Every structure is written in structure tokens, then in C-alpha cells.
Amino acid sequence: MARAEEFDNSLEGDLELPETKRSRPMPTDFVRLGELLTYVGKVLEGGFGGYVWVSAEIGSLTDRKHLFMELLETGEDGREQAKTRATLFAPERFKVEHRFKRVTGSLLESGLSVLLGVIPTFHPQYGFALNVLDIAPAFTLGAAQQKLEQSRAVLEREGLLDLNKRFPIPADFSRVAVLSPEKAAGLGDFRQTVDALEAHGLCEFSYFEATFQGNSAANSLKVALERIKREHQETPFEALCIIRGGGSSLDLAWLNDLDLARAVARFPAPVLSGIGHARDETLLDEVAALRLDTPSKLAAFIQAQIVQSAAQAEFHFGQIREFAREIVQTDEYALERLNSHILGSAKRLLERRELELDSLMRGLLGLHPDRTLKRGYAVVRSNGKVLTSARAARKSVDLKIQFQDGELEAHV
């Protein structure tokens, strides 16, 4: 575009300017903006022959009878490299969306990689856009599978694919964290079984919610995992259950996010998944310590573990009680034998002591004064006290000497 100073100003025609500052003559051969943009549109239409297949990612969707899309292309570093508008008009929308859902099981939504059959258009007023006429659903499925395989290879290289599997599966449960979409049908199926366990005080369940589908799913789940991890650090859980109801392959593909898989693999307790799909396996399933097909099966597994643990406890209690009974019986027999031995020993000891006492008594009786007098001895008393020495007798004045046949008085 010519600069303003390059045009001649007719109002200053008489003004003398140096040669270097004189303006060029105003161009007389020009086109209007509308004509130029119309020409660009025709060139664009002719260059592509009217129809082309374009691969891109759906950045955003607006549903207003027609489906308005923003298509993106990002590089390996995740930075945006190209962006444009695309429209799926109502006449073609039913046919295109029906084919896509029949093959993938899902509707078009932001974040999906798509291969679209489009006609490039350039409108003088609205600019460049793509008119969508067709879609290749297999491309979207292939892109999701390719992303899964690439992420799986990264996890294996980082040693995270089997990291959570190193936790042993609990033989019993008393406190479990449950992560699921809000008001999900799968959560209802899960609670039909486990609510009874909680009502009877057998296990406590703490419930957390997150988005499981769409562009925000991975971030929402990672935030929830951090919240659960903080609670786990305060009061540990035996396990974390991640559940959701059934869905199509593309619905589940949101759970193949690499950073989300890393967070699940590094969770500090065994992760049990019940995603709700027997045929397809997500990256989240692969890194979990245990994977079951549905939330109901996961709930049944927890119930079975608790029941089995209770049965084992009852069995062990019976064994302990029987062992204790045997010990008591053995001790009773031993105690009876010991008691009999003690009684026998005590009886024999008592008999010996009785004999010894009898002998002692006979000896004591043999020492009685009457026995002494009968053997020819005499007993000397002073004031009623028996004197046993001459010294004691000299200190006394009046003495009484007792013989076997009578007493004599003596004076010292």
C-alpha cells in the first residue's frame, strides 16, 4: 500500500518543495477492497478445486442450529501454529454427525483430532473459513489410539507403567477414597453395594468428584487426586477407587492423558479402577494396581474382600479358642497332678512332723520334776522358786527340799 506522503496534495500545488521531497503522482489504476477480496476468494476456490481433506483439532464448538467450530493445529511443543473457522451447516450436519457417532460412539466435541472434508471459502466481509461437508471417523479413532500408544511408551520408559502395581491389594478395607463424575450412574451402582458396608460400620467411604470427559477432564482429575493425596497423608486410605459409567472409545480417550497417568501411577496407595468398559482399556486402567470392568464389579470385589477377611477372622478365632481350650485342659490336668503331689507331700510331711512332735513331747514329759524325783533326785526351792545352783542357795535363808516321798525344811 502506498504511503500517504507518496500522494500529491493538490491543495499545496503552488508550494515549492525540494526535489527529494516531491511526491509521486497519485495512482489512477486501483481496485476497491471488496473487488480485491472477491478476487482472492476466486483464486482460492480455483486453487483447491473446491474440495480438500484437512486434519486439525477442534478447539471450540458453538451449537446454533449450524455447528460453528474453531480448528487448530499445534506443534510438538504444544504451541498453536494455525487456526481458522469452520462451519458445519444444518443440511449436512445430521449426516456428518450421525456417521461420526455410529463409528466412534461419541459426538463431535472440543479437543478431538478430526479429518474433515471441506471447501475453503473466502468472503469479502467475513474472511477465510472452511465449509465442512464430510468427516472420516476412523482418523479420530486412529489419532486417539496413536496418542495412547505414545503415552504408554513414555510411561514404560519412565518406569511408571507398573509403579502403582507394587502396592499389595488390600485383604481387607476399612477406609476407601472414591473418585467419580458428579451424579454418575456408575457411582449409583457402586453405592448400591458399599452403602450397606458403611451402614454396618465395616468400611468408611470418602467421595470426591471430577470431570471425566472433555478438554477439562485431565486437569480436573489431577486437582482431585491432589486433594485426595492430602487427605491420605492425614488419615491413610487402604485404596483409591476411580469409577465412571460406560462410554464410547472416544469418551474414555480423555483418560489417556499422559500427565494424568503419571499422577495415578505415583499415588501413594493402590489405585483400583472400575471405568465401566470391558472392551476398551484406558491408560488410567493400565497404571492402576487393579482393574475391573465396571463400578459394580469393583464394589463387589471390596465386599468380597471384607467378607472373606471376616470369615478368616472367625476361623482364626475358632482356632485360637480351640487351642486355648486345649491349653486349659492340659493345665488343668497338670494342676490336678501338681495338687495331688502337693497334698501327698504335705501329708507325708505332716506325718513326719507329728512323729517328731510326739517324740519331742515324750522327751519333754521325761523332763518333768516328778519324773526327776522318781529317779532319786531332789528339788530345792526358795520362796517357791526352784534353785539350780549352790550360789543361789547360799543367798537364801529358808529352803524347802522336795523328795519323792515328801519335803524337808532347811536353814542355811
C-alpha positions in Angstrom: 0.0 0.0 0.0 1.3 3.4 -0.9 2.3 5.7 1.9 0.4 8.9 2.4 3.5 11.1 1.6 3.7 9.5 -1.8 0.5 11.1 -3.0 0.4 14.6 -4.3 -1.5 17.2 -2.2 -3.5 19.3 -4.7 -4.1 22.0 -2.0 -0.4 22.7 -2.0 0.2 22.7 -5.7 1.9 26.1 -5.7 4.3 25.2 -2.9 7.8 24.9 -4.0 9.5 21.7 -2.4 13.0 20.4 -2.8 13.4 17.7 -5.4 13.9 15.0 -2.8 10.6 15.7 -1.1 8.4 15.9 -4.1 5.5 13.3 -4.1 4.9 10.8 -6.8 1.7 11.3 -8.9 -1.4 9.7 -7.3 -2.1 6.2 -8.9 -5.1 6.1 -11.1 -5.1 2.3 -11.6 -6.6 0.8 -8.3 -9.3 -1.6 -7.1 -11.8 -1.4 -4.3 -11.3 -3.6 -1.2 -14.4 -5.7 -2.0 -13.1 -6.4 -5.5 -9.7 -7.4 -4.2 -11.2 -9.8 -1.6 -13.6 -11.3 -4.1 -10.7 -11.9 -6.4 -8.8 -13.6 -3.6 -11.8 -15.8 -2.9 -12.0 -16.9 -6.6 -8.2 -17.6 -6.7 -8.6 -19.7 -3.5 -11.6 -21.6 -4.9 -9.8 -22.3 -8.2 -6.6 -23.3 -6.5 -8.1 -26.2 -4.4 -10.7 -27.3 -7.0 -13.5 -26.9 -4.4 -12.8 -29.8 -2.1 -10.0 -30.9 0.2 -9.4 -33.1 3.3 -7.9 -31.2 6.3 -6.6 -32.7 9.6 -7.0 -30.5 12.6 -8.0 -30.4 16.3 -11.4 -29.0 17.3 -10.6 -26.1 19.6 -14.1 -25.0 20.4 -17.7 -25.7 19.3 -20.8 -23.4 19.2 -24.1 -25.1 18.5 -26.6 -22.7 16.9 -28.5 -24.9 14.5 -25.4 -24.8 12.4 -22.3 -26.1 14.2 -19.5 -23.4 14.3 -16.0 -24.7 15.0 -12.6 -23.3 15.6 -9.9 -25.6 14.2 -6.4 -25.6 15.5 -3.0 -27.1 14.7 -0.3 -27.3 17.3 3.3 -28.3 17.1 5.1 -30.9 19.2 5.8 -28.3 21.8 2.0 -27.7 22.2 2.1 -24.2 20.8 -0.5 -23.1 18.3 0.7 -22.9 14.8 -2.5 -22.4 12.8 -6.2 -21.5 13.4 -9.3 -20.9 11.4 -13.1 -21.0 11.5 -15.1 -23.9 10.1 -18.9 -24.4 9.8 -21.0 -27.5 9.6 -24.2 -26.2 8.1 -27.6 -27.7 9.1 -28.3 -29.6 5.8 -25.1 -31.6 6.1 -24.9 -31.7 9.9 -27.2 -34.6 10.6 -25.4 -36.8 8.0 -21.9 -36.0 9.2 -22.6 -36.2 13.0 -24.6 -39.4 12.5 -21.8 -41.1 10.7 -19.3 -39.9 13.3 -21.3 -41.2 16.2 -22.2 -44.5 14.6 -18.5 -45.3 14.2 -17.0 -43.7 17.3 -19.9 -43.8 19.7 -19.4 -40.1 20.5 -20.4 -36.7 19.3 -18.1 -34.1 18.0 -16.6 -32.1 20.8 -13.6 -29.8 21.5 -10.2 -31.5 21.9 -10.8 -34.2 19.3 -8.4 -34.7 16.4 -10.5 -34.8 13.2 -10.1 -35.3 9.4 -12.7 -33.1 7.7 -13.7 -32.8 4.0 -14.1 -29.1 3.5 -14.4 -26.4 0.9 -12.2 -23.4 1.6 -14.1 -20.1 1.2 -13.1 -16.5 1.4 -15.9 -14.0 2.0 -15.1 -10.3 1.4 -16.9 -9.4 4.7 -16.3 -12.5 6.9 -12.9 -13.5 5.7 -11.5 -17.1 5.4 -13.4 -20.1 6.6 -14.0 -23.8 5.9 -17.3 -25.2 4.9 -17.5 -28.8 6.3 -19.1 -31.4 4.1 -17.7 -34.7 5.4 -15.7 -36.4 8.1 -13.5 -39.5 8.5 -14.3 -41.0 11.9 -11.6 -43.7 11.6 -9.0 -40.9 11.6 -10.2 -39.7 15.1 -10.1 -43.2 16.5 -6.6 -43.8 15.0 -5.4 -40.5 16.5 -6.7 -41.5 19.9 -5.0 -44.9 19.6 -1.8 -43.4 18.5 -1.8 -41.0 21.4 -2.4 -43.9 23.7 0.5 -45.9 22.4 2.8 -43.0 22.5 1.9 -42.2 26.1 2.2 -45.9 27.1 5.8 -45.9 25.7 6.7 -42.8 27.7 5.3 -44.3 30.9 7.2 -47.5 30.3 10.4 -45.6 29.6 9.9 -43.6 32.9 9.3 -46.8 34.9 5.8 -45.7 35.8 3.6 -48.2 34.0 3.9 -50.8 36.8 4.8 -48.4 39.7 1.3 -48.5 41.4 1.1 -52.3 40.9 3.9 -52.6 43.5 1.3 -52.0 46.2 -0.3 -55.2 47.5 -4.0 -55.4 47.0 -5.6 -55.0 50.5 -7.0 -58.2 52.0 -9.5 -56.0 54.0 -10.8 -52.5 53.8 -11.7 -50.0 56.5 -11.2 -46.6 54.7 -11.5 -46.1 51.0 -11.4 -43.0 48.7 -13.8 -42.9 45.7 -13.2 -40.6 42.7 -16.1 -40.3 40.1 -18.0 -37.9 38.0 -20.8 -36.0 39.8 -24.1 -37.9 39.9 -22.7 -40.6 37.6 -24.8 -43.7 37.0 -21.8 -45.8 37.8 -21.5 -44.2 41.2 -25.1 -45.2 41.9 -24.3 -48.8 41.0 -21.2 -48.7 43.2 -23.1 -47.3 46.2 -25.8 -49.9 46.0 -23.3 -52.4 47.3 -21.0 -50.4 49.5 -23.5 -48.3 51.4 -24.6 -51.4 53.3 -21.0 -52.0 54.3 -20.7 -48.5 55.6 -24.1 -48.7 57.4 -22.8 -51.7 59.4 -19.6 -49.9 60.3 -17.5 -52.3 58.2 -15.8 -49.7 55.9 -15.8 -45.9 55.6 -16.0 -44.4 52.1 -14.9 -40.8 51.2 -16.3 -39.5 47.9 -14.6 -37.0 45.6 -15.8 -35.6 42.2 -14.1 -34.6 39.0 -14.8 -34.2 35.3 -14.1 -37.3 33.3 -14.8 -36.1 29.8 -13.8 -33.2 27.6 -10.8 -30.8 27.5 -11.0 -30.1 31.2 -11.1 -33.7 32.3 -7.4 -34.3 32.8 -6.9 -31.1 34.8 -10.0 -31.7 36.9 -8.9 -35.3 37.7 -5.4 -34.2 38.7 -6.7 -31.5 41.0 -9.0 -34.1 42.7 -6.0 -36.5 43.0 -4.0 -33.9 44.9 -6.9 -33.3 47.2 -7.2 -37.0 47.9 -3.5 -37.3 48.5 -3.6 -34.5 51.1 -6.4 -36.3 53.0 -4.4 -39.6 52.7 -1.4 -38.0 54.4 -3.6 -37.0 57.3 -5.6 -40.3 57.6 -4.5 -43.0 55.2 -6.8 -44.8 52.8 -6.3 -48.5 52.1 -7.1 -47.8 48.4 -8.4 -45.2 45.9 -11.2 -46.3 43.6 -11.6 -44.4 40.3 -15.0 -45.2 38.8 -17.3 -44.0 36.0 -20.2 -45.5 34.0 -19.8 -46.9 30.5 -18.9 -44.8 27.4 -17.6 -45.0 23.9 -14.0 -45.3 23.0 -13.7 -41.6 22.5 -15.5 -40.9 25.8 -12.8 -42.9 27.5 -10.0 -41.4 25.5 -9.9 -38.4 27.8 -8.5 -40.7 30.4 -5.4 -41.4 28.3 -3.8 -38.1 29.3 -0.1 -38.7 30.0 0.2 -36.3 33.0 -2.9 -37.8 34.5 -1.5 -41.3 34.1 1.7 -40.1 35.9 -0.3 -38.8 38.8 -2.3 -42.0 39.1 0.9 -44.1 38.9 2.5 -42.1 41.7 -0.5 -42.1 44.0 0.8 -43.3 47.5 -1.8 -46.1 47.8 -3.1 -48.9 45.5 -5.5 -47.5 42.8 -8.4 -49.7 41.8 -10.2 -48.7 38.6 -13.8 -49.5 37.6 -14.1 -47.4 34.5 -17.1 -49.2 33.1 -15.9 -50.7 29.8 -14.9 -54.4 29.3 -13.6 -54.0 25.8 -11.5 -50.8 25.9 -8.7 -50.2 28.3 -7.6 -46.7 29.2 -4.1 -45.6 30.2 -5.5 -45.0 33.6 -6.5 -48.7 33.8 -3.1 -49.7 32.7 -1.2 -47.9 35.5 -3.8 -48.8 38.2 -2.9 -51.6 40.7 -6.1 -53.4 39.9 -8.6 -53.0 37.0 -12.2 -54.2 37.0 -14.7 -53.8 34.2 -17.4 -51.8 36.0 -18.1 -49.9 39.2 -20.4 -52.7 40.3 -17.7 -55.3 39.9 -15.3 -53.1 41.9 -17.9 -52.7 44.7 -18.5 -56.5 44.7 -14.7 -57.1 44.9 -14.4 -54.8 48.0 -17.4 -56.5 49.6 -15.9 -60.0 48.9 -12.6 -58.9 50.5 -14.3 -57.7 53.6 -16.5 -60.8 53.9 -13.5 -63.1 53.3 -11.5 -61.2 55.8 -14.3 -61.6 58.4 -14.6 -65.3 57.6 -10.9 -65.7 58.1 -11.0 -63.8 61.3 -13.8 -66.0 62.5 -11.9 -69.1 61.5 -8.8 -67.9 63.3 -10.8 -67.0 66.4 -12.2 -70.6 66.4 -8.7 -72.0 66.1 -7.5 -69.7 68.9 -10.4 -70.7 71.1 -9.8 -74.4 70.5 -6.1 -74.0 71.2 -6.9 -72.1 74.4 -9.3 -74.9 75.4 -6.6 -77.5 74.9 -4.1 -75.4 76.9 -6.7 -75.0 79.7 -7.3 -78.8 79.7 -3.6 -79.6 79.7 -3.0 -77.1 82.5 -6.0 -78.4 84.5 -4.5 -81.9 84.3 -1.1 -80.7 85.2 -2.6 -78.6 88.0 -4.5 -81.7 89.3 -1.3 -83.8 89.2 0.6 -81.0 91.0 -2.2 -80.6 93.5 -2.2 -84.4 94.2 1.6 -84.3 94.5 1.5 -81.3 96.9 -1.2 -82.9 99.0 0.7 -86.2 99.2 3.9 -84.4 100.0 2.1 -82.3 102.6 0.5 -85.4 104.2 3.8 -87.2 104.5 5.5 -84.1 105.9 2.7 -83.7 108.4 3.0 -87.3 109.5 6.8 -86.9 110.0 6.2 -83.7 111.9 3.6 -85.5 114.1 6.1 -88.3 114.8 8.8 -85.7 115.6 6.4 -83.8 117.8 5.3 -86.9 119.6 8.9 -87.8 120.3 9.6 -84.3 121.4 6.6 -84.4 123.8 7.8 -87.7 125.2 11.1 -86.1 125.8 9.6 -83.1 127.4 7.4 -85.3 129.6 10.6 -87.1 130.6 12.0 -83.8 132.0 9.0 -83.1 134.4 10.1 -82.8 138.1 8.0 -85.7 139.1 10.0 -87.9 136.8 13.2 -86.5 138.2 12.1 -87.2 141.8 11.3 -90.7 141.0 14.8 -91.3 139.7 16.2 -90.3 143.2 16.8 -86.7 142.7 15.5 -83.8 145.0 14.2 -80.3 144.1 15.4 -77.3 146.2 13.1 -74.3 146.4 13.3 -70.9 148.0 10.2 -68.8 148.3 8.6 -71.1 145.7 11.3 -70.8 143.1 13.5 -73.7 142.0 17.1 -73.2 142.8 19.6 -74.7 140.4 23.0 -73.7 142.0 24.7 -73.7 145.3 25.4 -70.0 144.9 21.7 -69.3 144.7 21.1 -71.5 147.7 23.7 -69.5 149.8 21.8 -66.3 149.1 18.6 -67.8 150.6 17.9 -68.4 154.3 15.0 -70.8 154.3 14.9 -73.7 151.8 12.5 -76.5 151.0 13.9 -79.7 149.7 11.4 -81.9 148.0 11.9 -85.7 147.7 9.8 -88.3 146.1 8.1 -89.1 149.4 7.9 -85.7 151.0 9.5 -82.3 151.8 12.1 -81.1 154.4 12.8 -77.6 155.5 16.3 -76.5 155.8 18.0 -73.4 157.2 21.3 -72.0 155.7 
